[in-house]
Amino acid sequence: MTTLGKTRCAAALALCLVTMGVALAQQSSKPYPNTENFGVDVDHQEPWFKECMRVEKVKPAATPPAPASCKAFDYYGKRQQAVTSSAEWQGVRACAVAANDHGVLAMLYANGLGVVRNLDLAIQYACRAGGSYREMQGRVEHLQALQTSPPGTSYDQCDDATSGQMGGICASIGAGQAEKIRLAFLARLRSQLPAPQVAAFDRLVAATEALAKARGDETDLSGTARGMMVANAEAREREWLREHLAAFEKGNFKASLAPSLAVVDAELNRLYKALMAAPGTDKDQPDRLADSTVTKTEVRTAQRLWLANRDAWVRFASLRYPALPPDTLKAMLTDWRARQLDRM
């Protein structure tokens, strides 16, 4: 993938992965069970296959008309609401039926959301959803186990994800859920700030967002789990901001202490220079780092944005947390970045 392509995907990762999830779910013309992507022969005597065949003819409840604006993946947003009405769940089900999103339908019937709980029908939809061999086997066995699980035990299609593609989709879903919590926290904190601190806070949030996207760009995309890796890299950078703001608001400055600034700064410089001096293994793309898709240009960009983020942190903390020594904060930030470069 080109650098431009990586940047576009990182910037719209949730959209990329949700689109992949919808495409994975649209299996109306596929065989039953949907074994099209297995890549191995299927033993029809296996227990999970027999279970799929047992429930093949189970009929679903009547479906209401789908809303005009319809997204089956709203399932995850509804799960986060404090209260979700039966009518809202029925709307999600109508959307899932319209989109042939069998994964969402399996979750709705397994969890009894907007419908009477029906594990047989949930298993049938899991068998229609497709994916990898281990994913389907895991989901069917998971749903069978719910027959004897304690009341209230829930089912999620991501619990049994094993493929790189589904891992990326589930990482995007998780990042989206965490993002709602993070944004609510940031909005609440911002509303409590005195006027002189607001501009510095906004610069810090913007600098963190720019760095998070750069971290996605400097993530290796050579494996099948690349979508998950990009989502995790971006989400972790954003979460570092939330975690440390939450700690600092409570006056907790000691829990995150790093080694001395001089030590971690020297280590950061050593790692950065080593990366920049490392010879590429692809003569046609000398800017690339070893066998990865990451380029030195992307690392330089991320490093520049990290410096801007560090400065924004120090500026805001000087106003909001005067008890936190600037060098201590710089050491924490430098140690975090050095760990990233070390993993590269």
Protein Blocks (a to p, Z undefined) as FASTA:
>chain_A
ZZklmmmmmmmmmmmmmmmmmmmmmmmlpccddfklnopacdfkbmklmmmmmmmmpccd
ddddddfbdcfklmmmmmmpmbdcfklmmmmmmmmmmnopaklmmmmmmnopoiacdfkl
mmmmmmmngpafklmmmmmmmmmmmmmgcehiacdfklmgcbfklmmmmmmmmmmmmmmm
mmmmmmmmmmmpcfklmmmmmmmmmmmmmmmmmmmmmpcfkbmklmmmmmmmmmmmmmmm
mmmmmmmmnopaklmcccdfklmmmmmmmmmmmmmmpccfbfklmmbghjbfbdfklmmm
mmmmmmmmmmmmmmmmmmmmmmlcfklmmmmmmmmmmmmmmmZZ
